[in-house]
Every structure is written in C-alpha cells, then in structure tokens.
Amino acid sequence: MDQNVLLALVVVAAIGLGAAILILRRVNREEAEAGRESPFGTSTEGMKVCPHCGGQNLWSDATCVYCQKPLKG
C-alpha cells in the first residue's frame, strides 16, 4: 500500500506542477499584451477614432468621415 500512496503523491504533484506552469504562461501572455502601446495618441479628447480605418472624427459624428462606416459609442 505504501507504493500506491507514493504513486498517488507523484501524480498529484505532477498535476500541480503542470497547472502552475499553465497559470504562469497565461499571466506572462496577458502582461505582454497589456504592455503594447496604442497606435492612437492619448490626446483624442472630443474625438472618436474609427475602429475600421483609424480616422479621427468629431464626437458628434455617427459615421466616419473617411470610410463612411458607423462609429460605435
């Protein structure tokens, strides 16, 4: 019975190590994605940036001045 307990402990330790590796990989990937800079300037107050073409439009516009696609929000 001692061998069964030892085998169970080894299996549980391997599962725990695998889970820890997966969690660390996910955290590293999320941090790398969060570190990317936006292509838009930080001073776009009063402007809406078109998600399709990246053109800057007035906050009151419903469609993009450049590509004529609807603006969100």
Biopython code that builds the backbone (N, CA, C, O; Angstrom):
import numpy as np
from Bio.PDB.StructureBuilder import StructureBuilder

atoms = [
    (1, "MET", "N", (0.815, -1.195, 0.000)),
    (1, "MET", "CA", (0.000, 0.000, 0.000)),
    (1, "MET", "C", (0.861, 1.261, 0.000)),
    (1, "MET", "O", (0.411, 2.309, -0.463)),
    (2, "ASP", "N", (2.054, 1.182, 0.496)),
    (2, "ASP", "CA", (2.936, 2.335, 0.508)),
    (2, "ASP", "C", (3.286, 2.784, -0.905)),
    (2, "ASP", "O", (3.459, 3.977, -1.154)),
    (3, "GLN", "N", (3.390, 1.835, -1.827)),
    (3, "GLN", "CA", (3.696, 2.189, -3.206)),
    (3, "GLN", "C", (2.529, 2.925, -3.854)),
    (3, "GLN", "O", (2.740, 3.837, -4.653)),
    (4, "ASN", "N", (1.309, 2.540, -3.519)),
    (4, "ASN", "CA", (0.135, 3.224, -4.073)),
    (4, "ASN", "C", (0.044, 4.659, -3.577)),
    (4, "ASN", "O", (-0.309, 5.556, -4.342)),
    (5, "VAL", "N", (0.349, 4.882, -2.333)),
    (5, "VAL", "CA", (0.323, 6.227, -1.771)),
    (5, "VAL", "C", (1.414, 7.079, -2.409)),
    (5, "VAL", "O", (1.183, 8.240, -2.746)),
    (6, "LEU", "N", (2.590, 6.506, -2.571)),
    (6, "LEU", "CA", (3.694, 7.234, -3.194)),
    (6, "LEU", "C", (3.364, 7.576, -4.642)),
    (6, "LEU", "O", (3.638, 8.687, -5.094)),
    (7, "LEU", "N", (2.779, 6.634, -5.369)),
    (7, "LEU", "CA", (2.388, 6.877, -6.755)),
    (7, "LEU", "C", (1.328, 7.977, -6.830)),
    (7, "LEU", "O", (1.383, 8.833, -7.713)),
    (8, "ALA", "N", (0.375, 7.954, -5.915)),
    (8, "ALA", "CA", (-0.665, 8.986, -5.887)),
    (8, "ALA", "C", (-0.056, 10.356, -5.608)),
    (8, "ALA", "O", (-0.459, 11.342, -6.225)),
    (9, "LEU", "N", (0.895, 10.435, -4.702)),
    (9, "LEU", "CA", (1.550, 11.711, -4.403)),
    (9, "LEU", "C", (2.329, 12.229, -5.606)),
    (9, "LEU", "O", (2.325, 13.431, -5.874)),
    (10, "VAL", "N", (2.988, 11.350, -6.324)),
    (10, "VAL", "CA", (3.742, 11.767, -7.505)),
    (10, "VAL", "C", (2.794, 12.291, -8.580)),
    (10, "VAL", "O", (3.077, 13.305, -9.217)),
    (11, "VAL", "N", (1.671, 11.603, -8.783)),
    (11, "VAL", "CA", (0.687, 12.044, -9.785)),
    (11, "VAL", "C", (0.105, 13.398, -9.407)),
    (11, "VAL", "O", (-0.002, 14.283, -10.257)),
    (12, "VAL", "N", (-0.272, 13.573, -8.150)),
    (12, "VAL", "CA", (-0.844, 14.845, -7.698)),
    (12, "VAL", "C", (0.192, 15.970, -7.819)),
    (12, "VAL", "O", (-0.158, 17.087, -8.199)),
    (13, "ALA", "N", (1.443, 15.694, -7.505)),
    (13, "ALA", "CA", (2.491, 16.709, -7.636)),
    (13, "ALA", "C", (2.701, 17.088, -9.096)),
    (13, "ALA", "O", (2.909, 18.262, -9.401)),
    (14, "ALA", "N", (2.651, 16.119, -10.002)),
    (14, "ALA", "CA", (2.808, 16.404, -11.431)),
    (14, "ALA", "C", (1.651, 17.254, -11.952)),
    (14, "ALA", "O", (1.857, 18.170, -12.747)),
    (15, "ILE", "N", (0.450, 16.952, -11.507)),
    (15, "ILE", "CA", (-0.715, 17.754, -11.916)),
    (15, "ILE", "C", (-0.586, 19.181, -11.387)),
    (15, "ILE", "O", (-0.867, 20.133, -12.114)),
    (16, "GLY", "N", (-0.173, 19.339, -10.158)),
    (16, "GLY", "CA", (0.017, 20.670, -9.581)),
    (16, "GLY", "C", (1.096, 21.459, -10.294)),
    (16, "GLY", "O", (0.934, 22.656, -10.532)),
    (17, "LEU", "N", (2.190, 20.809, -10.638)),
    (17, "LEU", "CA", (3.269, 21.483, -11.365)),
    (17, "LEU", "C", (2.802, 21.907, -12.753)),
    (17, "LEU", "O", (3.105, 23.013, -13.203)),
    (18, "GLY", "N", (2.069, 21.036, -13.426)),
    (18, "GLY", "CA", (1.531, 21.385, -14.749)),
    (18, "GLY", "C", (0.574, 22.562, -14.682)),
    (18, "GLY", "O", (0.609, 23.447, -15.537)),
    (19, "ALA", "N", (-0.281, 22.572, -13.668)),
    (19, "ALA", "CA", (-1.223, 23.686, -13.508)),
    (19, "ALA", "C", (-0.484, 24.991, -13.234)),
    (19, "ALA", "O", (-0.855, 26.035, -13.768)),
    (20, "ALA", "N", (0.554, 24.942, -12.408)),
    (20, "ALA", "CA", (1.322, 26.151, -12.106)),
    (20, "ALA", "C", (2.011, 26.690, -13.360)),
    (20, "ALA", "O", (2.067, 27.903, -13.564)),
    (21, "ILE", "N", (2.532, 25.801, -14.194)),
    (21, "ILE", "CA", (3.185, 26.235, -15.434)),
    (21, "ILE", "C", (2.170, 26.892, -16.360)),
    (21, "ILE", "O", (2.458, 27.936, -16.946)),
    (22, "LEU", "N", (0.992, 26.303, -16.501)),
    (22, "LEU", "CA", (-0.042, 26.888, -17.359)),
    (22, "LEU", "C", (-0.478, 28.264, -16.856)),
    (22, "LEU", "O", (-0.684, 29.175, -17.658)),
    (23, "ILE", "N", (-0.619, 28.423, -15.554)),
    (23, "ILE", "CA", (-1.030, 29.708, -14.989)),
    (23, "ILE", "C", (0.044, 30.765, -15.236)),
    (23, "ILE", "O", (-0.277, 31.892, -15.613)),
    (24, "LEU", "N", (1.302, 30.422, -15.030)),
    (24, "LEU", "CA", (2.384, 31.378, -15.257)),
    (24, "LEU", "C", (2.488, 31.777, -16.721)),
    (24, "LEU", "O", (2.755, 32.941, -17.019)),
    (25, "ARG", "N", (2.285, 30.845, -17.638)),
    (25, "ARG", "CA", (2.307, 31.175, -19.063)),
    (25, "ARG", "C", (1.187, 32.140, -19.412)),
    (25, "ARG", "O", (1.392, 33.081, -20.178)),
    (26, "ARG", "N", (-0.006, 31.911, -18.849)),
    (26, "ARG", "CA", (-1.137, 32.801, -19.138)),
    (26, "ARG", "C", (-0.876, 34.198, -18.593)),
    (26, "ARG", "O", (-1.157, 35.186, -19.271)),
    (27, "VAL", "N", (-0.346, 34.297, -17.387)),
    (27, "VAL", "CA", (-0.062, 35.597, -16.788)),
    (27, "VAL", "C", (0.981, 36.341, -17.615)),
    (27, "VAL", "O", (0.838, 37.542, -17.847)),
    (28, "ASN", "N", (2.023, 35.651, -18.061)),
    (28, "ASN", "CA", (3.054, 36.292, -18.881)),
    (28, "ASN", "C", (2.481, 36.785, -20.201)),
    (28, "ASN", "O", (2.841, 37.867, -20.665)),
    (29, "ARG", "N", (1.586, 36.002, -20.814)),
    (29, "ARG", "CA", (0.982, 36.410, -22.079)),
    (29, "ARG", "C", (0.100, 37.635, -21.879)),
    (29, "ARG", "O", (0.125, 38.553, -22.699)),
    (30, "GLU", "N", (-0.680, 37.663, -20.799)),
    (30, "GLU", "CA", (-1.546, 38.816, -20.528)),
    (30, "GLU", "C", (-0.724, 40.072, -20.268)),
    (30, "GLU", "O", (-1.102, 41.157, -20.709)),
    (31, "GLU", "N", (0.392, 39.940, -19.558)),
    (31, "GLU", "CA", (1.241, 41.098, -19.289)),
    (31, "GLU", "C", (1.883, 41.610, -20.574)),
    (31, "GLU", "O", (2.037, 42.819, -20.749)),
    (32, "ALA", "N", (2.256, 40.713, -21.464)),
    (32, "ALA", "CA", (2.864, 41.129, -22.729)),
    (32, "ALA", "C", (1.841, 41.860, -23.594)),
    (32, "ALA", "O", (2.180, 42.846, -24.248)),
    (33, "GLU", "N", (0.594, 41.389, -23.606)),
    (33, "GLU", "CA", (-0.442, 42.054, -24.386)),
    (33, "GLU", "C", (-0.794, 43.415, -23.800)),
    (33, "GLU", "O", (-1.096, 44.351, -24.540)),
    (34, "ALA", "N", (-0.758, 43.530, -22.489)),
    (34, "ALA", "CA", (-1.101, 44.793, -21.847)),
    (34, "ALA", "C", (-0.010, 45.835, -22.057)),
    (34, "ALA", "O", (-0.282, 47.033, -21.973)),
    (35, "GLY", "N", (1.213, 45.404, -22.329)),
    (35, "GLY", "CA", (2.318, 46.321, -22.492)),
    (35, "GLY", "C", (2.390, 46.971, -23.862)),
    (35, "GLY", "O", (3.180, 47.894, -24.062)),
    (36, "ARG", "N", (1.589, 46.515, -24.803)),
    (36, "ARG", "CA", (1.616, 47.111, -26.139)),
    (36, "ARG", "C", (1.036, 48.508, -26.112)),
    (36, "ARG", "O", (0.071, 48.786, -25.400)),
    (37, "GLU", "N", (1.636, 49.375, -26.895)),
    (37, "GLU", "CA", (1.144, 50.743, -26.971)),
    (37, "GLU", "C", (0.046, 50.860, -28.008)),
    (37, "GLU", "O", (0.040, 50.144, -29.009)),
    (38, "SER", "N", (-0.862, 51.748, -27.766)),
    (38, "SER", "CA", (-1.938, 52.009, -28.705)),
    (38, "SER", "C", (-1.410, 52.836, -29.871)),
    (38, "SER", "O", (-0.546, 53.691, -29.674)),
    (39, "PRO", "N", (-1.914, 52.599, -31.084)),
    (39, "PRO", "CA", (-1.451, 53.408, -32.216)),
    (39, "PRO", "C", (-2.040, 54.814, -32.209)),
    (39, "PRO", "O", (-1.642, 55.654, -33.016)),
    (40, "PHE", "N", (-2.973, 55.075, -31.316)),
    (40, "PHE", "CA", (-3.637, 56.368, -31.257)),
    (40, "PHE", "C", (-3.010, 57.224, -30.165)),
    (40, "PHE", "O", (-2.554, 56.712, -29.143)),
    (41, "GLY", "N", (-2.993, 58.526, -30.392)),
    (41, "GLY", "CA", (-2.471, 59.446, -29.404)),
    (41, "GLY", "C", (-3.346, 59.479, -28.164)),
    (41, "GLY", "O", (-4.534, 59.162, -28.227)),
    (42, "THR", "N", (-2.774, 59.853, -27.064)),
    (42, "THR", "CA", (-3.555, 59.899, -25.834)),
    (42, "THR", "C", (-4.438, 61.130, -25.770)),
    (42, "THR", "O", (-5.396, 61.163, -24.997)),
    (43, "SER", "N", (-4.137, 62.126, -26.556)),
    (43, "SER", "CA", (-4.921, 63.345, -26.531)),
    (43, "SER", "C", (-5.928, 63.348, -27.683)),
    (43, "SER", "O", (-5.773, 64.084, -28.657)),
    (44, "THR", "N", (-6.952, 62.518, -27.554)),
    (44, "THR", "CA", (-8.014, 62.484, -28.562)),
    (44, "THR", "C", (-9.324, 62.945, -27.927)),
    (44, "THR", "O", (-10.397, 62.441, -28.259)),
    (45, "GLU", "N", (-9.226, 63.895, -27.025)),
    (45, "GLU", "CA", (-10.405, 64.402, -26.352)),
    (45, "GLU", "C", (-11.328, 65.061, -27.358)),
    (45, "GLU", "O", (-10.888, 65.867, -28.178)),
    (46, "GLY", "N", (-12.602, 64.721, -27.297)),
    (46, "GLY", "CA", (-13.574, 65.284, -28.195)),
    (46, "GLY", "C", (-13.577, 64.617, -29.557)),
    (46, "GLY", "O", (-14.253, 65.077, -30.477)),
    (47, "MET", "N", (-12.822, 63.532, -29.691)),
    (47, "MET", "CA", (-12.735, 62.834, -30.967)),
    (47, "MET", "C", (-13.151, 61.382, -30.792)),
    (47, "MET", "O", (-12.976, 60.795, -29.724)),
    (48, "LYS", "N", (-13.708, 60.809, -31.864)),
    (48, "LYS", "CA", (-13.972, 59.377, -31.930)),
    (48, "LYS", "C", (-13.028, 58.802, -32.971)),
    (48, "LYS", "O", (-12.916, 59.337, -34.074)),
    (49, "VAL", "N", (-12.357, 57.728, -32.630)),
    (49, "VAL", "CA", (-11.463, 57.078, -33.571)),
    (49, "VAL", "C", (-12.229, 55.940, -34.232)),
    (49, "VAL", "O", (-12.815, 55.104, -33.544)),
    (50, "CYS", "N", (-12.227, 55.903, -35.548)),
    (50, "CYS", "CA", (-12.937, 54.872, -36.297)),
    (50, "CYS", "C", (-12.251, 53.524, -36.083)),
    (50, "CYS", "O", (-11.041, 53.412, -36.277)),
    (51, "PRO", "N", (-13.011, 52.497, -35.684)),
    (51, "PRO", "CA", (-12.391, 51.184, -35.483)),
    (51, "PRO", "C", (-12.006, 50.500, -36.790)),
    (51, "PRO", "O", (-11.258, 49.523, -36.777)),
    (52, "HIS", "N", (-12.503, 50.995, -37.906)),
    (52, "HIS", "CA", (-12.226, 50.363, -39.197)),
    (52, "HIS", "C", (-10.992, 50.955, -39.871)),
    (52, "HIS", "O", (-10.099, 50.214, -40.281)),
    (53, "CYS", "N", (-10.931, 52.278, -39.991)),
    (53, "CYS", "CA", (-9.830, 52.895, -40.739)),
    (53, "CYS", "C", (-8.872, 53.678, -39.843)),
    (53, "CYS", "O", (-7.780, 54.037, -40.282)),
    (54, "GLY", "N", (-9.261, 53.950, -38.593)),
    (54, "GLY", "CA", (-8.396, 54.688, -37.682)),
    (54, "GLY", "C", (-8.493, 56.197, -37.821)),
    (54, "GLY", "O", (-7.752, 56.932, -37.169)),
    (55, "GLY", "N", (-9.411, 56.666, -38.675)),
    (55, "GLY", "CA", (-9.583, 58.105, -38.860)),
    (55, "GLY", "C", (-10.207, 58.762, -37.635)),
    (55, "GLY", "O", (-10.982, 58.134, -36.913)),
    (56, "GLN", "N", (-9.871, 60.013, -37.408)),
    (56, "GLN", "CA", (-10.420, 60.739, -36.266)),
    (56, "GLN", "C", (-11.624, 61.544, -36.718)),
    (56, "GLN", "O", (-11.579, 62.245, -37.729)),
    (57, "ASN", "N", (-12.702, 61.432, -35.954)),
    (57, "ASN", "CA", (-13.952, 62.096, -36.256)),
    (57, "ASN", "C", (-14.403, 62.887, -35.046)),
    (57, "ASN", "O", (-13.952, 62.631, -33.930)),
    (58, "LEU", "N", (-15.286, 63.843, -35.258)),
    (58, "LEU", "CA", (-15.848, 64.587, -34.136)),
    (58, "LEU", "C", (-16.682, 63.655, -33.272)),
    (58, "LEU", "O", (-17.199, 62.646, -33.752)),
    (59, "TRP", "N", (-16.810, 63.997, -32.002)),
    (59, "TRP", "CA", (-17.545, 63.143, -31.081)),
    (59, "TRP", "C", (-19.013, 63.050, -31.451)),
    (59, "TRP", "O", (-19.674, 62.083, -31.075)),
    (60, "SER", "N", (-19.539, 64.019, -32.172)),
    (60, "SER", "CA", (-20.952, 64.030, -32.526)),
    (60, "SER", "C", (-21.254, 63.263, -33.818)),
    (60, "SER", "O", (-22.424, 63.070, -34.149)),
    (61, "ASP", "N", (-20.235, 62.824, -34.551)),
    (61, "ASP", "CA", (-20.451, 62.109, -35.807)),
    (61, "ASP", "C", (-20.963, 60.696, -35.547)),
    (61, "ASP", "O", (-20.518, 60.028, -34.614)),
    (62, "ALA", "N", (-21.898, 60.248, -36.375)),
    (62, "ALA", "CA", (-22.417, 58.887, -36.269)),
    (62, "ALA", "C", (-21.720, 57.956, -37.248)),
    (62, "ALA", "O", (-21.640, 56.750, -37.014)),
    (63, "THR", "N", (-21.213, 58.514, -38.349)),
    (63, "THR", "CA", (-20.481, 57.719, -39.328)),
    (63, "THR", "C", (-19.110, 58.346, -39.550)),
    (63, "THR", "O", (-18.922, 59.545, -39.343)),
    (64, "CYS", "N", (-18.167, 57.532, -39.969)),
    (64, "CYS", "CA", (-16.802, 58.003, -40.203)),
    (64, "CYS", "C", (-16.761, 58.915, -41.421)),
    (64, "CYS", "O", (-17.389, 58.631, -42.440)),
    (65, "VAL", "N", (-16.026, 60.002, -41.310)),
    (65, "VAL", "CA", (-15.895, 60.959, -42.401)),
    (65, "VAL", "C", (-15.098, 60.342, -43.555)),
    (65, "VAL", "O", (-15.314, 60.695, -44.715)),
    (66, "TYR", "N", (-14.183, 59.426, -43.243)),
    (66, "TYR", "CA", (-13.278, 58.872, -44.243)),
    (66, "TYR", "C", (-13.829, 57.626, -44.933)),
    (66, "TYR", "O", (-13.789, 57.532, -46.160)),
    (67, "CYS", "N", (-14.350, 56.655, -44.147)),
    (67, "CYS", "CA", (-14.787, 55.396, -44.758)),
    (67, "CYS", "C", (-16.310, 55.215, -44.737)),
    (67, "CYS", "O", (-16.817, 54.229, -45.273)),
    (68, "GLN", "N", (-17.028, 56.135, -44.139)),
    (68, "GLN", "CA", (-18.490, 56.151, -44.077)),
    (68, "GLN", "C", (-19.095, 54.960, -43.320)),
    (68, "GLN", "O", (-20.278, 54.666, -43.494)),
    (69, "LYS", "N", (-18.320, 54.284, -42.501)),
    (69, "LYS", "CA", (-18.843, 53.176, -41.698)),
    (69, "LYS", "C", (-19.310, 53.742, -40.362)),
    (69, "LYS", "O", (-18.783, 54.753, -39.899)),
    (70, "PRO", "N", (-20.307, 53.089, -39.734)),
    (70, "PRO", "CA", (-20.837, 53.609, -38.465)),
    (70, "PRO", "C", (-19.802, 53.565, -37.335)),
    (70, "PRO", "O", (-19.009, 52.631, -37.223)),
    (71, "LEU", "N", (-19.840, 54.599, -36.512)),
    (71, "LEU", "CA", (-18.950, 54.678, -35.360)),
    (71, "LEU", "C", (-19.650, 54.106, -34.146)),
    (71, "LEU", "O", (-20.846, 54.325, -33.951)),
    (72, "LYS", "N", (-18.920, 53.384, -33.341)),
    (72, "LYS", "CA", (-19.503, 52.802, -32.114)),
    (72, "LYS", "C", (-19.377, 53.794, -30.983)),
    (72, "LYS", "O", (-18.420, 54.564, -30.911)),
    (73, "GLY", "N", (-20.364, 53.764, -30.093)),
    (73, "GLY", "CA", (-20.315, 54.518, -28.852)),
    (73, "GLY", "C", (-20.356, 55.954, -29.045)),
    (73, "GLY", "O", (-20.320, 56.709, -28.073)),
]
sb = StructureBuilder()
sb.init_structure("model")
sb.init_model(0)
sb.init_chain("A")
sb.init_seg("    ")
for serial, (resi, resn, name, xyz) in enumerate(atoms, 1):
    if name == "N":
        sb.init_residue(resn, " ", resi, " ")
    sb.init_atom(name, np.array(xyz, "f"), 0.0, 1.0, " ", f" {name:<3s}", serial, name[0])
structure = sb.get_structure()
